[in-house]
Amino acid sequence: MIPTYQILLGVIFIISSWIIHRAFKKKGGFFDLYFLFNALTIFSCLVIPAINEIYEFSRNSVTSSDRAKILYLIFISTYLSIAILIQPFYYYIAPPHKNSPILKTKTSFYLWASTPFFVLAALSTLELIEKIQTHGYQAFLANRIIFLSGNAQIGLFIFFPILFITAYCLERFILSKKTFSKANFLIATLVIAATSLPMLLLGGRSNLFFGILILLASSAFLYSRTDRKNDLHSLYKASAIALAIIIFAANALGAIRQEIMRGNFENRDTESQKIPLEGVIVALSSYENLYIIFDQKDIGYLYGKTIFSFITGVIPRSFYPEKPVGSGPVMKNIIAPGSYDLIHGENITSVTTGLPTESFLNFGWLGAILMPILMLILISLSTRFAQRASTALEVIASGAISLRIISYINGEFFGVSMHIITILLFLFTVKAFSFINKSLLQLHIGHKPHKIS
């Protein structure tokens, strides 16, 4: 009966959020990130558990008690009820704003501004390849947290050029065209995918497709700001195909990664999946962490420790070995005590806790109230930033932040927050370089001698 209740609750919550969305649509505008966040949270926290229950599938291969499942339903129902009740505030915190025109960026800007980042990306890729060659790819995937400890900049430096390329493709193949072209859209996605290939070495799937997802979200957002509704509908059709390909590719890559880590890649069984799209379902099954917690007698609350750990996150662990960790390592040690130890551990892997789980880890039942309020504030600020974006690079950055906010649902607060901070630092650095360049140019022009007639 539990899957039935989960699906029924999911339908009730999604309809309730949709009614509020429709009632405030004129006040909040087309770009309703909060409703999207609610809808995906409902899907992840109620529909995915129902699917797994029907297929008798468990990400952690654990059998949860009926008591844990009932407590989960009570907690998540409270969590979602609060999130929907405060939804109207989103439309007042992020009211409609007269959209800034998107200023055209010179190609030369992309060339000189991106060069340092591409150099850093190339050096980081070479360093990453060296680590893989030293330890072997199988050992690297199984121990990449250890091998990359204190070297988080490697992944960041490889990621930054993707933002530049995505911004260039948005402007060159989407904004500069009078009508939406599937051919131009395909070229843009292929260019972005090629730039993202080094991300495969890190073993992550999300960053591999992140640039393409940003392009889809940013294009839809920009079209919605104009009268190009026909182009928006064409984009939706192309996006549906692209998303389907991404989902199946992500599922396949997840299965391949697991087989490489097991050392069984050559003899992998493509028919061994216990549930359709198992790789994707596993990524969305963070709800199981709450099942495990509710089956524990006493876990001890963290009182915001993992929420505020991002404050010291920018400091490399090589300089600050004792810096706080996120909720992933904490949850891993709850599942398997002592398994996450950066100093003495082997085959260390973290887990993605998911936002509802992290709210309970930190504040208990009170987290069902506090976390939705915190997310309302973050989503509202993200929407205001997107509304005021005036260049392709700012649009891409706001799109990247919006997508990262959505990944809070099944991620950990520390990890996702660090991604958002680095995107903001990246944008600030580029704008600072641009300002310095313009100032030097104006200074140079101002010192030119005037001709005497």
LUMTORMAR-353349 format. One line per 10 residues: their letters; for each residue x negated, y, z of C-alpha. Coordinates in nm, 4 decimals, always signed. Each point is the difference from the previous one (the first is absolute). Layout:
BEGIN
a) X,Y,Z | ...
***
This chain:
BEGIN
miptyqillg) +0.0000,+0.0000,+0.0000 | -0.2931,+0.2364,+0.0624 | -0.0760,+0.0556,-0.3745 | +0.3666,+0.0902,-0.0504 | -0.0158,+0.2604,+0.2765 | -0.3254,+0.1377,-0.1405 | +0.1416,+0.0451,-0.3511 | +0.3273,+0.1429,+0.1363 | -0.1879,+0.2516,+0.2147 | -0.2216,+0.0871,-0.2970
vifiisswii) +0.3039,+0.0789,-0.2148 | +0.1568,+0.2131,+0.2755 | -0.3187,+0.1987,+0.0606 | -0.0785,+0.0607,-0.3681 | +0.3574,+0.1204,-0.0687 | -0.0143,+0.2305,+0.3042 | -0.3304,+0.1526,-0.1104 | +0.1289,+0.0357,-0.3577 | +0.3144,+0.1834,+0.1170 | -0.2132,+0.2498,+0.1927
hrafkkkggf) -0.2311,+0.0335,-0.3017 | +0.2948,+0.0798,-0.2277 | +0.1511,+0.2440,+0.2494 | -0.3220,+0.2009,+0.0269 | -0.1310,-0.0522,-0.3546 | +0.0654,+0.3605,-0.1042 | -0.1775,+0.1243,+0.3091 | -0.2915,-0.2407,-0.0174 | -0.0540,-0.0157,-0.3740 | -0.0774,-0.2996,-0.2162
fdlyflfnal) -0.3258,-0.0934,+0.1722 | +0.1407,-0.1895,+0.2999 | -0.3020,-0.1773,+0.1450 | +0.1767,-0.0608,+0.3296 | +0.2824,-0.2007,-0.1563 | -0.2518,-0.2037,-0.1990 | -0.1986,-0.0661,+0.3178 | +0.3161,-0.1107,+0.1822 | +0.1083,-0.2271,-0.2860 | -0.3379,-0.1745,-0.0197
tifsclvipa) -0.0144,-0.0349,+0.3799 | +0.3434,-0.1655,-0.0027 | -0.1101,-0.2347,-0.2794 | -0.3232,-0.0923,+0.1775 | +0.1459,-0.0370,+0.3501 | +0.3315,-0.1718,-0.0795 | +0.0099,-0.1423,-0.3546 | -0.3503,-0.1519,-0.0001 | +0.0589,-0.1795,+0.3344 | +0.3258,-0.1408,-0.1392
ineiyefsrn) -0.1769,-0.1275,-0.3132 | -0.2751,-0.1619,+0.2061 | +0.2576,-0.1587,+0.2303 | +0.1842,-0.1505,-0.2961 | -0.3229,-0.1453,-0.1457 | -0.1282,-0.0956,+0.3483 | -0.3170,+0.1948,-0.0737 | -0.2330,+0.1656,+0.2516 | -0.2996,+0.2189,-0.0791 | -0.1753,-0.1003,+0.3215
svtssdraki) +0.1242,-0.3614,-0.0064 | +0.1727,+0.0453,+0.3341 | +0.3404,-0.1101,+0.1207 | +0.1798,+0.2809,+0.1818 | +0.2695,-0.0534,+0.2614 | +0.3587,+0.1092,-0.0509 | -0.0500,+0.2335,+0.2977 | -0.2830,+0.1807,-0.1838 | +0.2122,+0.0335,-0.3141 | +0.2957,+0.1422,+0.1932
lylifistyl) -0.2222,+0.2487,+0.1850 | -0.1491,+0.0966,-0.3360 | +0.3447,+0.0663,-0.1458 | +0.0902,+0.2182,+0.2996 | -0.3250,+0.1972,-0.0196 | +0.0005,+0.0492,-0.3767 | +0.3704,+0.0934,+0.0003 | -0.0743,+0.2681,+0.2595 | -0.3050,+0.1150,-0.1976 | +0.1925,+0.0328,-0.3271
siailiqpfy) +0.3036,+0.1585,+0.1678 | -0.2195,+0.2767,+0.1397 | -0.1733,+0.0452,-0.3366 | +0.3353,+0.0450,-0.1753 | +0.1553,+0.2189,+0.2706 | -0.2853,+0.2518,-0.0286 | -0.0031,-0.0126,-0.3825 | +0.1955,+0.3305,-0.0372 | -0.2859,+0.1851,+0.1720 | -0.2253,-0.0923,-0.2927
yyiapphkns) +0.2054,+0.2178,-0.2344 | -0.0367,+0.2968,+0.2342 | -0.3702,-0.0434,+0.0774 | -0.0780,-0.0433,-0.3716 | +0.2616,+0.2274,-0.1632 | +0.0116,+0.0561,-0.3751 | -0.2864,+0.2134,-0.1165 | -0.0416,+0.1902,-0.3230 | -0.2367,-0.2365,-0.1752 | -0.3332,+0.1512,-0.0961
pilktktsfy) -0.0864,-0.0214,-0.3709 | -0.2660,-0.2580,-0.0786 | -0.3063,+0.1940,-0.1088 | -0.2040,-0.1438,-0.2849 | -0.3477,-0.1146,+0.0986 | -0.2914,+0.0311,-0.2384 | -0.1663,-0.3244,-0.1060 | -0.3336,+0.1511,+0.1014 | +0.1259,+0.0156,+0.3600 | +0.0544,-0.3758,+0.0074
lwastpffvl) -0.3486,-0.0519,-0.1437 | -0.2031,+0.2095,+0.2420 | +0.2179,-0.0526,+0.3088 | +0.0167,-0.3791,-0.0329 | -0.3662,-0.0611,-0.0842 | -0.1266,-0.0115,+0.3635 | +0.2811,-0.2380,+0.0939 | -0.0738,-0.2323,-0.2929 | -0.3683,-0.0042,+0.0965 | +0.0899,-0.0919,+0.3598
aalstlelie) +0.2418,-0.2653,-0.1316 | -0.2723,-0.1527,-0.2199 | -0.2502,-0.0106,+0.2887 | +0.2633,-0.1493,+0.2335 | +0.0921,-0.2651,-0.2593 | -0.3669,-0.0993,-0.0328 | -0.0304,-0.0220,+0.3788 | +0.3137,-0.2133,+0.0141 | -0.1298,-0.2330,-0.2738 | -0.3255,-0.0378,+0.1930
kiqthgyqaf) +0.1895,-0.1059,+0.3142 | +0.2045,-0.2514,-0.2007 | -0.3119,-0.1445,-0.1630 | -0.1677,-0.0308,+0.3402 | +0.2841,-0.1844,+0.1726 | +0.1984,-0.1525,-0.2886 | +0.3503,+0.1089,-0.0934 | +0.1729,-0.2698,+0.2045 | -0.1866,+0.0969,+0.3192 | +0.0471,+0.3700,-0.0750
lanriiflsg) +0.3802,-0.0289,-0.0301 | +0.0229,-0.2021,+0.3204 | -0.2274,+0.2387,+0.1943 | +0.0399,+0.3314,-0.1814 | +0.1000,+0.1814,+0.3206 | -0.3381,-0.0905,+0.1490 | -0.2007,+0.0673,-0.3170 | +0.1672,+0.3384,-0.0558 | -0.0038,+0.1040,+0.3667 | -0.1487,+0.3497,+0.0093
naqiglfiff) +0.0209,+0.0247,-0.3806 | +0.3623,+0.1012,-0.0521 | -0.1214,+0.2725,-0.2360 | -0.0639,-0.2660,-0.2664 | +0.3700,-0.0596,-0.0574 | +0.0793,+0.3718,+0.0193 | -0.2641,+0.1046,-0.2522 | +0.1210,-0.2671,-0.2424 | +0.3575,+0.1208,+0.0459 | -0.0503,+0.3754,-0.0560
pilfitaycl) -0.0620,-0.0162,-0.3794 | +0.3372,-0.1744,-0.0370 | +0.1699,+0.3183,+0.1219 | -0.1868,+0.2098,-0.2575 | +0.0771,-0.2374,-0.2865 | +0.3664,-0.0250,+0.1007 | +0.0313,+0.3803,+0.0134 | -0.1652,+0.0306,-0.3426 | +0.2278,-0.2671,-0.1506 | +0.3081,+0.1655,+0.1530
erfilskktf) -0.0910,+0.3299,-0.1633 | -0.1404,-0.1359,-0.3275 | +0.2523,-0.2742,-0.0813 | +0.3167,+0.1050,+0.1882 | +0.0264,+0.3736,+0.0720 | -0.1528,+0.1259,-0.3245 | +0.2447,-0.2006,-0.2137 | +0.3351,+0.1447,-0.0964 | +0.1711,-0.3390,+0.0314 | -0.0786,-0.3159,+0.1922
skanfliatl) -0.2010,-0.2475,-0.2086 | -0.0324,-0.3676,+0.0915 | -0.3267,-0.0145,-0.1958 | -0.1510,+0.2884,+0.1994 | +0.1316,-0.1507,+0.3218 | -0.1669,-0.3314,-0.0866 | -0.3306,+0.1719,-0.0780 | +0.0139,+0.1845,+0.3328 | +0.0672,-0.3169,+0.1997 | -0.2805,-0.1898,-0.1766
viaatslpml) -0.2504,+0.2795,+0.0666 | +0.0980,+0.0125,+0.3672 | -0.0126,-0.3802,+0.0301 | -0.3506,-0.0065,-0.1515 | -0.1180,+0.2653,+0.2482 | +0.1486,-0.2051,+0.2862 | -0.1756,-0.3280,-0.0881 | -0.2853,+0.0460,+0.2538 | +0.2685,-0.0227,+0.2706 | +0.0300,-0.3699,-0.0839
llggrsnlff) -0.3407,-0.0569,+0.1572 | +0.1375,+0.1126,+0.3364 | +0.2672,-0.2699,-0.0170 | +0.2870,+0.2469,+0.0351 | +0.3013,-0.0020,-0.2309 | +0.1713,+0.3215,+0.1022 | -0.2821,+0.2331,-0.1038 | -0.0336,-0.1781,-0.3346 | +0.3506,+0.1093,-0.1004 | +0.0150,+0.3148,+0.2133
gilillassa) -0.0923,+0.2386,-0.2819 | +0.2732,-0.1387,-0.2264 | +0.2569,+0.0266,+0.2795 | -0.1043,+0.3619,+0.0606 | +0.0435,+0.0719,-0.3715 | +0.3518,-0.1478,+0.0045 | +0.1055,+0.1876,+0.3140 | -0.1560,+0.3310,-0.1080 | +0.1482,-0.0154,-0.3506 | +0.3475,-0.0701,+0.1386
flysrtdrkn) -0.0376,+0.2829,+0.2500 | -0.1109,+0.2489,-0.2659 | +0.2736,-0.0983,-0.2456 | +0.2586,+0.0386,+0.2767 | -0.1191,+0.3596,+0.0516 | +0.0839,+0.0872,-0.3614 | +0.2874,-0.0497,-0.2414 | -0.1702,-0.2974,-0.1696 | +0.2610,-0.2521,+0.1175 | -0.0291,-0.2126,-0.3158
dlhslykasa) -0.3722,-0.0304,+0.0586 | +0.0723,-0.0968,+0.3598 | +0.2240,-0.2859,-0.1125 | -0.2654,-0.1195,-0.2486 | -0.2568,+0.0138,+0.2773 | +0.2233,-0.2102,+0.2256 | +0.0194,-0.2723,-0.2644 | -0.3772,-0.0018,-0.0500 | -0.0531,+0.0080,+0.3783 | +0.2265,-0.3022,+0.0517
ialaiiifaa) -0.2133,-0.2033,-0.2404 | -0.3234,+0.1284,+0.1556 | +0.1189,-0.0805,+0.3547 | +0.1023,-0.3524,-0.1007 | -0.3463,-0.0590,-0.1492 | -0.1679,+0.1451,+0.3109 | +0.2034,-0.2227,+0.2351 | -0.0835,-0.3196,-0.1898 | -0.3657,+0.1042,-0.0420 | -0.0298,+0.0827,+0.3712
nalgairqei) +0.1502,-0.3372,+0.0891 | -0.2437,-0.1833,-0.2295 | -0.3013,+0.1947,+0.1257 | +0.0980,-0.0710,+0.3606 | +0.0121,-0.3739,-0.0713 | -0.3364,+0.0121,-0.1796 | -0.1592,+0.1895,+0.2899 | +0.1206,-0.2581,+0.2506 | -0.1386,-0.2843,-0.2096 | -0.3372,+0.1753,-0.0357
mrgnfenrdt) -0.0141,+0.0457,+0.3786 | +0.0735,-0.3712,+0.0425 | -0.2652,-0.0876,-0.2572 | +0.2595,-0.1811,-0.2074 | +0.0345,+0.2336,-0.2972 | -0.0914,-0.2579,-0.2638 | +0.2609,-0.2475,+0.1278 | +0.2762,+0.2444,+0.0873 | +0.3573,-0.1265,-0.0287 | +0.2173,+0.2640,-0.1631
esqkiplegv) +0.3149,-0.1878,+0.1038 | -0.0842,-0.0118,+0.3707 | +0.1922,+0.3122,+0.0992 | +0.2661,-0.0747,+0.2586 | +0.2162,+0.2971,-0.0954 | +0.0396,+0.2084,-0.3186 | -0.2509,+0.2877,-0.0145 | -0.1624,-0.1305,+0.3160 | -0.2900,+0.2462,-0.0181 | +0.2365,+0.2978,-0.0031
ivalssyenl) +0.2308,-0.1485,+0.2663 | -0.2976,-0.0574,+0.2301 | -0.1034,+0.3657,-0.0361 | +0.3530,+0.1089,+0.0977 | +0.0380,-0.2422,+0.2920 | -0.1483,+0.2146,+0.2764 | +0.3306,-0.0392,+0.1881 | -0.1294,-0.3391,+0.1221 | -0.2342,+0.1839,+0.2338 | +0.3010,+0.1123,+0.2033
yiifdqkdig) +0.1240,-0.3601,+0.0157 | -0.3366,-0.0986,+0.1475 | +0.0040,+0.2890,+0.2481 | +0.3530,-0.0816,+0.1189 | -0.1130,-0.3605,+0.0597 | -0.2834,+0.1286,+0.2227 | +0.0607,+0.0459,+0.3716 | -0.2056,+0.3163,+0.0489 | -0.2102,+0.1880,-0.2558 | -0.0561,+0.3342,+0.1774
ylygktifsf) +0.0913,+0.3200,-0.1821 | -0.2667,+0.2176,-0.1646 | +0.1734,+0.3368,+0.0617 | -0.1026,+0.1573,-0.3301 | -0.3589,-0.1279,-0.0052 | +0.0200,-0.1402,-0.3549 | +0.2149,+0.2934,-0.1187 | -0.2634,+0.2592,+0.0927 | -0.3026,-0.2114,-0.0942 | -0.0114,+0.1807,-0.3367
itgviprsfy) -0.1423,+0.3063,+0.1812 | -0.3407,-0.1717,+0.0219 | +0.0540,-0.1970,-0.3193 | -0.2151,+0.2299,-0.2152 | -0.3056,-0.0832,+0.2137 | -0.1880,-0.3011,-0.1499 | -0.0102,-0.2961,+0.2370 | -0.3784,-0.0105,-0.0481 | -0.0121,+0.3297,+0.1964 | +0.2830,-0.0841,+0.2398
pekpvgsgpv) +0.0124,-0.3818,+0.0475 | +0.2583,+0.0246,+0.2803 | +0.2472,+0.2162,-0.1901 | +0.3638,-0.1155,+0.0404 | +0.1428,-0.2449,-0.2511 | +0.3434,-0.0034,-0.1571 | +0.2898,-0.2276,+0.0819 | -0.1092,-0.2675,-0.2515 | -0.2886,-0.1314,+0.2136 | +0.2176,+0.0212,+0.3126
mkniiapgsy) +0.2722,-0.2068,-0.1670 | -0.2556,-0.2492,-0.1317 | -0.1228,-0.0639,+0.3548 | +0.3600,-0.0481,+0.1186 | +0.0534,-0.2649,-0.2696 | -0.3386,-0.1642,+0.0597 | -0.1654,+0.1323,+0.3197 | -0.3655,+0.0981,-0.0436 | +0.0045,-0.0378,-0.3767 | -0.0770,+0.3663,-0.0734
dlihgenits) -0.3469,+0.0854,+0.1284 | -0.2153,+0.2258,-0.2159 | -0.3144,-0.0926,+0.1940 | +0.0231,-0.3772,+0.0449 | +0.2880,-0.1000,-0.2270 | -0.0101,-0.1968,-0.3226 | +0.2552,-0.0116,-0.2832 | +0.1591,+0.3102,+0.1445 | +0.3222,+0.1071,-0.1627 | +0.2487,+0.2520,+0.1245
vttglptesf) +0.3765,-0.0122,-0.0534 | +0.2434,+0.2631,-0.1141 | +0.2259,+0.0713,+0.2944 | +0.2751,+0.2019,-0.1632 | +0.1444,+0.3181,+0.1478 | +0.2778,-0.1554,+0.2154 | -0.2498,-0.2417,+0.1566 | -0.2494,+0.2777,+0.0699 | +0.2727,+0.2118,+0.1585 | +0.0816,-0.2861,+0.2387
lnfgwlgail) -0.3677,-0.0743,+0.0718 | -0.0492,+0.3582,+0.1135 | +0.3277,+0.1023,+0.1619 | +0.2140,-0.3109,+0.0418 | +0.3724,+0.0489,-0.0583 | -0.0490,+0.3768,+0.0151 | -0.1979,-0.0346,-0.3256 | +0.3286,-0.0562,-0.1853 | +0.0744,+0.3673,+0.0686 | -0.3443,+0.1624,-0.0073
mpilmlilis) -0.1342,-0.1499,-0.3234 | +0.2956,+0.1010,-0.2241 | -0.0338,+0.3570,+0.1302 | -0.3729,+0.0027,-0.0762 | +0.0609,-0.1333,-0.3514 | +0.2721,+0.2609,-0.0595 | -0.2588,+0.2715,+0.0684 | -0.2696,-0.1583,-0.2196 | +0.2373,-0.0658,-0.2916 | +0.1399,+0.3534,+0.0187
lstrfaqras) -0.3496,+0.1517,-0.0089 | -0.0913,-0.2221,-0.2955 | +0.3103,+0.1140,-0.1891 | -0.0770,+0.3671,+0.0639 | -0.3533,-0.0547,-0.1315 | +0.1351,-0.1677,-0.3147 | +0.2484,+0.2814,-0.0612 | -0.2792,+0.2548,+0.0004 | -0.2479,-0.1867,-0.2220 | -0.1076,+0.2269,-0.2864
taleviasga) -0.2714,-0.1982,-0.1823 | -0.0160,-0.3541,-0.1346 | -0.2604,-0.0896,+0.2627 | +0.2228,+0.1307,+0.2813 | +0.2955,-0.1942,-0.1414 | -0.2111,-0.3172,-0.0093 | -0.1231,+0.0607,+0.3547 | +0.3567,+0.0544,+0.1256 | +0.1099,-0.3140,-0.1859 | -0.2848,-0.1964,+0.1580
islriisyin) +0.0942,+0.1244,+0.3465 | +0.3670,-0.0883,-0.0566 | -0.0930,-0.3535,-0.1044 | -0.2317,-0.0352,+0.2984 | +0.2829,+0.1088,+0.2287 | +0.2155,-0.2774,-0.1465 | -0.2794,-0.2479,+0.0743 | +0.0402,+0.0827,+0.3720 | +0.2971,-0.2403,-0.0099 | -0.2194,-0.3099,-0.0199
geffgvsmhi) -0.3374,+0.1514,+0.0826 | -0.1671,+0.1279,+0.3139 | +0.0191,+0.3627,+0.1080 | -0.3767,+0.0422,+0.0298 | -0.0864,-0.1401,-0.3440 | +0.2722,+0.1858,-0.1899 | -0.0676,+0.3264,+0.1848 | -0.3689,-0.0219,-0.0910 | +0.0938,-0.0377,-0.3677 | +0.2193,+0.3112,+0.0210
itillflftv) -0.2724,+0.1991,+0.1755 | -0.2586,-0.0968,-0.2627 | +0.2372,+0.1044,-0.2823 | +0.0440,+0.3400,+0.1665 | -0.3772,+0.0325,+0.0532 | -0.0553,-0.0917,-0.3643 | +0.2458,+0.2658,-0.1189 | -0.1500,+0.2592,+0.2373 | -0.3526,-0.0781,-0.1265 | +0.1021,+0.0347,-0.3653
kafsfinksl) +0.1843,+0.3279,+0.0656 | -0.3019,+0.1316,+0.1949 | -0.2340,-0.0875,-0.2895 | +0.2399,+0.1691,-0.2409 | +0.0152,+0.3148,+0.2139 | -0.3797,+0.0176,+0.0292 | -0.0372,-0.0513,-0.3745 | +0.2477,+0.2814,-0.0783 | -0.1668,+0.2313,+0.2519 | -0.3445,-0.0597,-0.1501
lqlhighkph) +0.1378,+0.0526,-0.3501 | +0.1647,+0.3295,+0.0973 | -0.3200,+0.1082,+0.1755 | -0.1999,-0.0812,-0.3128 | +0.2408,+0.1962,-0.2226 | +0.0015,+0.2911,+0.2412 | -0.3818,+0.0332,-0.0206 | -0.0128,+0.0077,-0.3794 | -0.1371,+0.3362,-0.1266 | +0.2521,+0.2158,-0.1832
kis) -0.0788,+0.1099,-0.3546 | -0.0596,+0.3766,-0.0420 | +0.1845,+0.1396,-0.2960
***
